Amino acid sequence: MPPFRQMKNVSPPDPRRRRLIGLVVLGGLVVLLCVLFPRVLAFTERAARELRYLWWLVLLVAVGLWFFFFFGRKKG
């Protein structure tokens, strides 16, 4: 083992980059499922249409998740 090994970067990955990669992978998965299974495409289209009427439910779930993560953290 050489005495002067080059140090590796061990810093955690950038959170914005991880989030972007996760969104791209999720989007790719949805597209792949829609191509492989046409019923998934029909479900996705119908769900998008129904969001016009159920936007308040999506908002309620989003606020609930936000409260869960915001108030669920232990300070200290």
C-alpha positions in Angstrom: 0.0 0.0 0.0 1.6 3.3 -1.0 2.2 5.7 1.8 0.7 8.7 0.0 -2.7 7.5 -1.1 -4.9 10.0 -2.8 -7.8 11.0 -0.5 -11.4 10.3 -1.7 -14.1 12.8 -1.3 -16.4 11.5 1.4 -18.7 14.5 1.7 -22.4 13.6 1.4 -24.0 14.2 -2.0 -25.8 17.5 -2.7 -29.4 17.2 -1.5 -30.8 19.1 -4.6 -28.9 16.8 -6.9 -30.3 13.7 -5.1 -33.8 15.2 -5.3 -33.4 15.9 -9.0 -32.1 12.4 -9.6 -35.0 10.9 -7.7 -37.6 12.9 -9.7 -36.0 12.0 -13.0 -36.0 8.3 -12.0 -39.6 8.5 -10.8 -40.6 10.2 -14.1 -38.8 7.6 -16.1 -40.5 4.8 -14.2 -43.9 6.3 -14.9 -43.1 6.7 -18.6 -41.8 3.1 -18.7 -44.9 1.7 -17.0 -47.1 3.7 -19.4 -45.3 2.3 -22.4 -45.3 -1.3 -21.1 -48.8 -1.3 -19.7 -51.4 0.8 -21.6 -53.8 0.6 -18.7 -51.3 2.5 -16.5 -51.4 5.3 -19.1 -55.3 5.3 -19.0 -55.1 5.4 -15.2 -52.6 8.3 -15.3 -54.8 10.3 -17.7 -57.9 9.7 -15.6 -56.1 10.7 -12.4 -54.9 13.9 -14.1 -58.4 14.7 -15.1 -59.8 14.0 -11.7 -57.3 16.4 -10.1 -59.5 19.2 -11.4 -62.1 18.1 -8.9 -60.0 16.6 -6.1 -57.3 19.3 -5.8 -58.4 20.1 -2.3 -57.7 16.4 -1.3 -54.2 16.6 -2.7 -53.6 19.9 -0.9 -54.9 18.3 2.4 -52.5 15.4 2.0 -49.6 17.7 1.2 -50.3 19.9 4.3 -50.6 16.7 6.4 -47.2 15.4 5.2 -45.7 18.8 5.8 -47.0 18.9 9.4 -45.9 15.3 9.9 -42.3 16.1 8.9 -42.1 19.6 10.4 -43.5 18.8 13.8 -42.2 15.2 13.9 -38.6 16.3 14.1 -37.1 16.2 17.6 -35.3 19.4 18.4 -32.1 18.9 20.3 
